[in-house]
Amino acid sequence: MKRKLKLKSYVLPSLYVCLFIATFYITLVVSNMFATKTTNKEQQQENLDYVSETIIDNSQQVINEKEKMIKPYTNENVKIGKYFYDYKAENNKQENSITYHDNTYMQNSGVDYILEESFDVVSVLNGTVTSVKTDDLLGKIVEIKHDNNYVTVYQSLSTVDVKKGDVVTQGQIIGKSGTNEIDKDMGNHLHFELYIKGQIVDPILYIDKEISVIANNDEGQTENQQTTENSQKQEESTRDSKNEEQPAENSKNQLNEEE
C-alpha cells in the first residue's frame, strides 16, 4: 500500500517568498540597465550638442572677425622718414617724397620708416612669400602675395628670416631693417610698398583699415576711374567734332566775303 506524501505547511510560503524576491531582483537589475543606457544616451547627446555649439560658435567668431592691415613694424619708436609721392599732395609733402640719386630725382613709390637702431619687420597680412632677393641699390627685398590681389614689398632689409614659398602669418617677423645705396642719407630704414591689383598705392591709406572696407573702396575707385576716363573720352570727342566744324564754318565765311 502506497503512502501519500504531504508537504509541510511552511514549504509553499517559502517558495512564494523566494519567487517574489527573485522577481523583484530581476526587475531591479533590468531597471538599472535601462536607466544606465538612457543616461549614457543623454550624456552622449549632451556632448554632441556641446561640440556642435562649440563648432558653430567658433565658426561665427571667425566669420565676424574683421581683419585689418597692420603696420610693417612693431617698435613704437619707428617714424615715417619719407612719404609716398602723391601728385595731389601739398608742396612740402611732395618735397619729402622725392628721392635723389645719381643726379636724378625720383618719386618715392612707397613709405620709408626710420629708426636709429635696426628694428623687426613684420608681414602686414597673411600671405605667401613669392620672392626673396638682393639688389645692389635697394638691398635685401622680400615680396609677399596676399588674398584679394594684394602684394607687399619690403626693401632695404639687413637680414631676412623667410624664403620663397614660405606661408607667413600677419605679424610674423620676416627680417630686420637696414640700409641701401639709393637712400644712404636716410640711414637705417625700411622701404615699404603696397600693390593692389597690380597698381601701386599709398600704403598709409590702407594701414589699420578693415580689409572689407579696402575692397569696397578699391571697387569704388575703379568705377570712378572708369567714369572719369569715359567722361574724358566724351569731352575729347566733342572737342574734336567742334574743331572739325570750325574750319568748315571759316571756309564758308571766307566764300561769303569774296562774293
Beta strands, then each sheet from edge to edge (+ up, - down):
strand 1: 79-82
strand 2: 98-101
strand 3: 104-107
strand 4: 111-114
strand 5: 120-122
strand 6: 127-135
strand 7: 139-146
strand 8: 150-160
strand 9: 167-168
strand 10: 173-177
strand 11: 189-196
strand 12: 199-201
sheet 1: 1+ 4- 11+ 8- 7+ 6- 9+
sheet 2: 1+ 4- 11+ 12-
sheet 3: 1+ 4- 11+ 8- 10+ 5-
sheet 4: 2+ 3-
end
